[in-house]
Amino acid sequence: MSESALPNSIEETQELLASGSYVADRSLATVLHLALKMGRPLFLEGEAGVGKTEIAKVLSQALGRPLVRLQCYEGLDISTAVYEWNYAAQMLEIRVSEASGETDKKALAESIYSPSFLIRRPVLQALESGENGAPIFLIDELDRTDEAFEAFLLEVLADNQVTIPELGTIKADEPPITIITTNRTREIHDALKRRCLYHWLDYPDAARELEIVRNKRPQASEELARSVVAFVQRLRAEENLFKAPGVAETLDWATALTELNEVALDPEMVSDTLGALLKYQEDIDRIKGSKARELVDQVRQQVAEEMRAEKGLTQPVF
């Protein structure tokens, strides 16, 4: 498979993601494969930090195509997301025309509203194909925008085109590979979802998260990688946290502990580094100290038993 060619099977899609150190389960690889084959946008929903945005980055790298990212936020409008006119250049063109004595106002109007005066923002950039094909178009955190902008995106997602009143309709020669992400802070309208293939990206299970840590943080010792994953998995399953840590936080914590030359979890060091894992003070206060010590003891027991079992030993661990 050439760099810019799309994968021909679910297995090739998994391999494509794996080439960028992205560990995907079969369900994600399946819906991504279908989105690529059908030319449909992929709508990814899930908690923050589970790897939604990373999929677009890996696709860009693996396929050798540019990544066009539209970072959404409250108040995002067409002039920021799609296009705007270069008013300074237009005013200069008008003054030059007046100074030269040109009086044809219709010709002047057509001149200043030509593509050369158009500033292309991410949506328009995504409709332009390059040497390796259409770009990867990432619409990140769509739930941060308002419903008016959602309505505008319907034309882009359904027909891969944008209508500019002064120029007409600009249509993509080849549809971009569109990835839409949302953290589900609000519901997205059904009309937009119907134009996409949908996938909920959940927290990974322990085995897949350990594989992610091994791939992304190979400098971490095996015991540390296992312990970090086991600790995070227990936090998500057992603790009533305001915000459970995502995969991104797991990797950050593994990096922090490695930078401190830790090869295993230590209760005191866990309490001192919780800021790399948890992002709310209430959660840190709930875990640090005696609770961290209790969790570390449980994790040590679990990891020791797992590593002994893999070596073929069955004696109990004390």
C-alpha positions in Angstrom: 0.0 0.0 0.0 1.5 3.4 -1.1 1.7 6.2 1.5 -1.4 8.1 0.2 -3.5 5.0 -0.7 -6.4 4.1 1.5 -6.4 0.8 3.3 -8.4 -2.0 1.6 -9.5 -3.9 4.6 -10.2 -3.6 8.3 -6.9 -5.4 9.1 -5.0 -2.9 6.9 -6.8 0.0 8.7 -5.6 -1.4 12.0 -2.1 -1.7 10.6 -2.2 1.9 9.3 -3.1 3.2 12.8 -0.5 0.9 14.4 2.2 2.5 12.1 1.5 5.7 14.0 1.6 4.0 17.4 -2.2 4.2 17.7 -3.7 1.0 19.3 -7.2 0.6 17.9 -9.7 -2.2 18.6 -11.5 -3.9 15.8 -14.7 -1.9 16.2 -12.9 1.4 15.7 -10.9 0.1 12.8 -14.1 -1.1 11.2 -16.0 2.2 11.3 -12.9 4.1 10.2 -12.4 1.7 7.3 -16.0 2.2 6.3 -15.8 6.0 6.6 -12.7 6.0 4.3 -14.3 3.6 1.7 -17.7 5.3 1.7 -16.3 8.9 1.7 -18.4 9.8 4.8 -17.3 11.9 7.8 -16.5 10.0 10.9 -18.2 11.4 14.0 -16.2 10.4 17.2 -17.8 11.0 20.6 -16.3 10.2 24.0 -14.6 11.6 27.1 -11.7 14.0 26.8 -8.3 12.4 26.5 -9.4 9.0 25.0 -7.6 9.6 21.6 -10.2 11.1 19.3 -8.1 13.9 17.9 -5.0 11.6 17.7 -6.8 9.5 15.0 -6.8 12.4 12.6 -3.1 13.2 13.3 -2.1 9.5 12.7 -4.1 9.4 9.4 -2.3 12.5 8.2 1.1 11.1 9.1 0.4 7.6 7.7 -1.3 8.7 4.5 1.1 11.6 3.9 -1.7 14.1 3.6 -1.9 17.5 5.1 -3.9 17.9 8.3 -6.4 20.8 8.3 -7.7 21.5 11.8 -10.7 23.5 12.7 -10.5 24.0 16.5 -14.1 24.8 17.6 -15.0 27.3 20.4 -18.0 29.3 21.5 -18.6 32.2 19.0 -16.8 30.5 16.1 -18.1 32.2 12.9 -17.7 31.9 9.1 -15.0 34.6 8.9 -12.8 32.5 11.2 -13.8 29.0 10.0 -14.4 29.4 6.3 -13.3 32.6 4.6 -13.0 36.3 4.7 -12.1 39.0 2.3 -8.8 40.8 2.4 -10.3 44.2 3.1 -6.9 46.0 3.3 -5.9 44.7 -0.1 -9.3 45.5 -1.5 -9.1 49.1 -0.3 -5.6 49.4 -1.8 -6.9 48.1 -5.1 -9.8 50.6 -5.1 -7.4 53.6 -4.4 -5.0 52.5 -7.1 -7.9 52.3 -9.5 -9.2 55.7 -8.5 -5.7 57.2 -8.9 -5.3 55.7 -12.4 -8.6 57.2 -13.5 -10.5 53.9 -14.0 -14.3 54.5 -13.8 -15.7 51.1 -14.6 -17.3 50.3 -11.2 -18.6 46.9 -12.3 -15.2 45.7 -13.5 -13.7 47.0 -10.2 -16.2 45.2 -8.1 -15.5 41.9 -10.0 -11.8 42.5 -9.6 -11.8 43.0 -5.8 -14.2 40.0 -5.2 -12.0 37.6 -7.1 -10.2 34.6 -5.6 -7.0 36.5 -5.3 -8.5 38.6 -2.5 -10.0 35.7 -0.7 -8.4 34.6 2.6 -9.1 30.8 2.9 -9.8 29.5 6.4 -9.8 25.8 7.4 -13.1 24.8 5.8 -12.0 26.2 2.4 -8.5 24.8 2.8 -10.1 21.3 3.4 -11.8 21.5 0.0 -8.5 21.8 -1.8 -6.7 18.6 -2.8 -2.9 18.3 -2.8 -0.4 16.1 -4.6 -1.3 13.1 -2.3 -5.0 13.6 -2.5 -7.6 15.3 -0.3 -6.5 16.5 3.2 -7.5 15.2 6.5 -10.1 17.6 7.9 -10.3 17.6 11.7 -13.3 19.4 13.2 -12.3 19.3 16.8 -14.6 19.6 19.8 -17.7 20.5 17.7 -19.8 20.6 20.9 -18.1 23.9 21.9 -19.7 25.8 19.0 -23.4 26.9 18.7 -26.2 25.4 16.7 -25.9 28.1 14.0 -22.5 26.9 13.0 -23.7 23.3 13.0 -26.3 24.3 10.5 -23.7 25.9 8.3 -21.6 22.7 8.3 -24.5 20.7 6.8 -23.7 21.9 3.3 -20.0 21.2 3.8 -20.6 17.6 5.1 -23.4 16.7 2.7 -22.0 18.1 -0.6 -18.4 19.0 0.1 -18.9 22.5 -1.0 -19.2 26.1 0.3 -21.3 28.9 -1.1 -19.7 32.3 -1.2 -22.3 35.0 -2.3 -19.7 37.0 -4.3 -18.1 34.0 -6.0 -20.7 31.3 -6.1 -20.2 27.7 -5.0 -16.8 26.2 -4.4 -16.9 22.4 -4.5 -14.1 19.9 -3.6 -12.7 17.9 -6.5 -12.1 15.1 -4.0 -13.9 15.0 -0.6 -11.7 15.5 2.4 -11.3 12.7 4.9 -13.3 14.4 7.7 -13.0 13.5 11.4 -15.4 15.2 13.8 -14.8 15.0 17.5 -17.0 15.9 20.5 -16.7 15.5 24.2 -20.5 15.4 24.5 -20.8 18.6 26.6 -24.0 19.1 24.7 -26.0 17.1 22.1 -25.2 17.6 18.4 -28.2 17.9 16.1 -29.4 14.7 14.4 -29.3 16.4 11.0 -25.5 16.6 11.2 -25.1 13.1 12.7 -27.0 11.6 9.9 -24.4 12.7 7.4 -21.7 10.9 9.3 -20.7 7.4 10.6 -20.8 7.4 14.4 -18.5 5.8 16.9 -18.3 6.1 20.7 -14.6 6.0 21.8 -14.5 4.7 25.4 -11.7 4.4 27.9 -9.6 1.4 26.9 -9.5 -1.8 28.9 -6.3 -2.6 30.9 -4.7 -4.8 28.2 -5.1 -2.2 25.4 -4.1 0.7 27.7 -0.9 -1.2 28.7 -0.2 -1.7 25.0 -0.7 2.0 24.4 1.8 2.9 27.2 4.3 0.4 25.9 4.1 1.9 22.4 4.0 5.6 23.4 6.3 5.5 26.5 8.8 2.7 25.8 11.3 4.2 28.3 9.0 3.2 31.2 10.0 0.0 32.9 7.6 -2.9 32.5 6.7 -2.9 36.1 6.0 0.9 36.1 3.9 0.6 32.9 1.8 -2.1 34.4 1.5 -0.3 37.7 0.4 3.0 36.1 -2.2 1.3 34.0 -3.5 -0.8 37.0 -3.7 2.3 39.2 -5.6 4.4 36.5 -8.0 1.5 35.8 -8.8 1.3 39.5 -9.4 5.0 39.7 -11.9 4.9 36.8 -13.7 1.8 38.2 -13.8 2.4 41.9 -13.5 6.1 42.7 -16.2 8.7 42.3 -14.0 11.3 40.7 -15.1 14.6 39.2 -13.1 13.9 36.1 -11.6 10.4 35.5 -8.2 10.4 33.9 -8.1 9.7 30.1 -5.4 8.0 28.2 -3.6 11.3 27.6 -3.3 11.7 31.4 -2.1 8.1 31.8 0.7 8.8 29.3 1.6 12.1 31.0 1.8 10.4 34.4 4.0 7.6 33.0 6.3 10.2 31.5 6.4 12.2 34.8 7.3 9.1 36.8 9.9 8.1 34.2 11.5 11.5 34.3 11.8 11.1 38.1 13.6 7.8 37.5 10.8 5.8 39.1 10.7 2.1 38.1 7.7 1.2 40.3 4.9 3.0 42.2 5.7 4.5 45.5 2.9 6.0 47.7 4.6 9.2 48.5 5.7 9.8 44.9 2.1 9.0 43.7 0.7 11.7 46.0 3.4 14.2 44.8 2.7 13.6 41.1 -1.1 13.3 41.1 -1.3 16.7 39.3 -0.1 14.9 36.1 -3.0 12.5 36.4 -5.9 14.4 37.9 -6.9 17.9 36.9 -9.2 18.9 39.8 -8.1 19.7 43.3 -11.1 17.9 44.8 -10.0 14.7 43.1 -6.4 15.1 44.2 -7.4 15.7 47.8 -9.6 12.6 47.7 -6.8 10.3 46.4 -3.6 11.5 48.0 -2.3 10.2 51.3 -3.9 7.1 52.8 -6.1 6.4 49.7 -3.0 6.5 47.4 -1.2 4.2 49.8 -4.1 1.7 49.8 -4.3 1.8 46.0 -0.6 1.3 45.6 -0.6 -1.7 47.8 -3.4 -3.2 45.8 -1.6 -2.5 42.5 1.6 -3.9 43.7 -0.1 -7.2 44.6 -1.9 -7.3 41.3 1.2 -6.5 39.2 3.3 -9.0 41.1 0.8 -11.8 40.5 0.4 -10.9 36.8 4.2 -11.0 36.3 4.6 -14.2 38.2 1.8 -15.8 36.2 3.4 -14.8 33.0 6.7 -16.5 34.1 4.8 -19.7 35.0 5.0 -19.3 38.7 1.9 -20.0 40.9 3.1 -19.4 44.4 1.1 -16.8 46.3 2.6 -13.4 46.7 2.8 -11.8 50.2 
